[in-house]
Amino acid sequence: MKILIPVLAFSPAGGMRVLSKLSSQLIEEGHEVDFLGPHFINEPYYPTEAKIRTFRNYFHHVPVVRGIFNLVGMFLFILRHRKDYDVFLANYNLTAFPVALGSLGSGKGFYYIQAYEPEFYNKKSAVGFLSYLMASLSYFLPLKRIVNGAIYKNYKLVSSQCVVEPGIDLETYVFTPKQAGVEEIVVGCIGRELAWKGTYEIIEAVKAVREATGKNLVLNVAFELPKSVDLVKYDFVRLTTPHGDKHLAEFYRCSDLFIATGLIQDGAFHYPCLESLASGCIVISNYGPANNDNALFINVVTKEKIAEQIMVYLSLREDELASMRTHAKSDVKAYGWSAIAKKMLDSFALLGK
């Protein structure tokens, strides 16, 4: 099978890692996968075995116009190469439009939906409302939809019969539970500036438990902090920037407890949740693949609910912690890249009938 994945840029986002890893796995299994982007596209952030095809955008120095002609260039490339590929796979609302138009009538257009994007935009601004509108409209395009979590099979404007979750390299994210510390309890999380990511609520929850119990909880935050957070005020927070899977895996393994929560889309699939479970952490999450057996699972996240679950963690017996880890170790095996690649190929076959 020959697959083309149009992208506007190679970002460090988790969704791009899925595409990079998935393409490499498919190539390893004998398929051909190419990425498509403008001639000035950056180097892949996550290494991939896929080739990078390009088209020339003569307006790449002109803001706004550059973006429009990126989409036009994608459309024209797909139109010219309709017979060369078996699958044209969109993965973002903007790239869904050239994929839908360029593959129209061929049955080769697919849309891998890795999040419900309309909820990410601020509709009060002109740009935000336009982005919201484009993301919403993308779900009505004549494309065969594949979603990355069961929550999205019937979620607002999205419907799909096929689910292909993100995968994980289980040789990198090795199950290695941390030996419990005596002097401090290490809590970890992935930090982001965006409010809906919920980093501020995690920090406040850890602060509340420290004050209530007197225990020395430290919070290791990877990547970013909300702009409102001053490390002078929150002296128990340690900010770090692990680069690449190897260092990120090491970051997870330093945690006794990992908090992988967010303020929207309860039950959606979440990379930090999967990675922390695979690394042997006890996890607090409202996202998949966490559940009531392998993690401390919550719905409708607030700082108070996170604090409650931290208190539950502090009260758990060793046999209860061991049971949770046993379930997690078993559950994450379903997300190895070979299994995920098979699910994607099966989805192409099912939807292509």
Rosetta blueprint (number, residue, H / E / L):
1 M L
2 K E
3 I E
4 L E
5 I E
6 P E
7 V L
8 L L
9 A L
10 F L
11 S L
12 P L
13 A L
14 G H
15 G H
16 M H
17 R H
18 V H
19 L H
20 S H
21 K H
22 L H
23 S H
24 S H
25 Q H
26 L H
27 I H
28 E H
29 E L
30 G L
31 H L
32 E E
33 V E
34 D E
35 F E
36 L E
37 G E
38 P E
39 H L
40 F L
41 I L
42 N L
43 E L
44 P L
45 Y L
46 Y L
47 P L
48 T L
49 E L
50 A L
51 K E
52 I E
53 R E
54 T E
55 F E
56 R L
57 N L
58 Y L
59 F L
60 H L
61 H L
62 V L
63 P L
64 V L
65 V H
66 R H
67 G H
68 I H
69 F H
70 N H
71 L H
72 V H
73 G H
74 M H
75 F H
76 L H
77 F H
78 I H
79 L H
80 R H
81 H L
82 R L
83 K L
84 D L
85 Y L
86 D L
87 V E
88 F E
89 L E
90 A E
91 N L
92 Y L
93 N H
94 L H
95 T H
96 A H
97 F H
98 P H
99 V H
100 A H
101 L H
102 G H
103 S L
104 L L
105 G L
106 S L
107 G L
108 K L
109 G E
110 F E
111 Y E
112 Y E
113 I E
114 Q L
115 A L
116 Y L
117 E H
118 P H
119 E H
120 F H
121 Y L
122 N L
123 K L
124 K L
125 S L
126 A H
127 V H
128 G H
129 F H
130 L H
131 S H
132 Y H
133 L H
134 M H
135 A H
136 S H
137 L H
138 S H
139 Y L
140 F L
141 L L
142 P L
143 L L
144 K E
145 R E
146 I E
147 V E
148 N L
149 G L
150 A H
151 I H
152 Y H
153 K H
154 N E
155 Y E
156 K L
157 L L
158 V E
159 S E
160 S L
161 Q L
162 C E
163 V E
164 V L
165 E L
166 P L
167 G L
168 I E
169 D L
170 L L
171 E L
172 T L
173 Y L
174 V L
175 F L
176 T L
177 P L
178 K L
179 Q L
180 A L
181 G L
182 V L
183 E L
184 E L
185 I E
186 V E
187 V E
188 G E
189 C E
190 I E
191 G E
192 R L
193 E L
194 L L
195 A H
196 W H
197 K H
198 G L
199 T H
200 Y H
201 E H
202 I H
203 I H
204 E H
205 A H
206 V H
207 K H
208 A H
209 V H
210 R H
211 E H
212 A H
213 T H
214 G L
215 K L
216 N L
217 L E
218 V E
219 L E
220 N E
221 V E
222 A E
223 F E
224 E L
225 L L
226 P L
227 K L
228 S L
229 V L
230 D L
231 L L
232 V L
233 K L
234 Y L
235 D L
236 F L
237 V E
238 R E
239 L E
240 T E
241 T L
242 P L
243 H L
244 G H
245 D H
246 K H
247 H H
248 L H
249 A H
250 E H
251 F H
252 Y H
253 R H
254 C L
255 S L
256 D L
257 L E
258 F E
259 I E
260 A E
261 T L
262 G L
263 L L
264 I L
265 Q L
266 D L
267 G L
268 A L
269 F E
270 H L
271 Y H
272 P H
273 C H
274 L H
275 E H
276 S H
277 L H
278 A H
279 S L
280 G L
281 C L
282 I E
283 V E
284 I E
285 S E
286 N L
287 Y L
288 G E
289 P L
290 A L
291 N L
292 N L
293 D L
294 N L
295 A L
296 L E
297 F E
298 I L
299 N L
300 V L
301 V L
302 T L
303 K H
304 E H
305 K H
306 I H
307 A H
308 E H
309 Q H
310 I H
311 M H
312 V H
313 Y H
314 L H
315 S H
316 L L
317 R L
318 E H
319 D H
320 E H
321 L H
322 A H
323 S H
324 M H
325 R H
326 T H
327 H H
328 A H
329 K H
330 S H
331 D H
332 V H
333 K H
334 A H
335 Y H
336 G E
337 W H
338 S H
339 A H
340 I H
341 A H
342 K H
343 K H
344 M H
345 L H
346 D H
347 S H
348 F H
349 A H
350 L H
351 L H
352 G L
353 K L
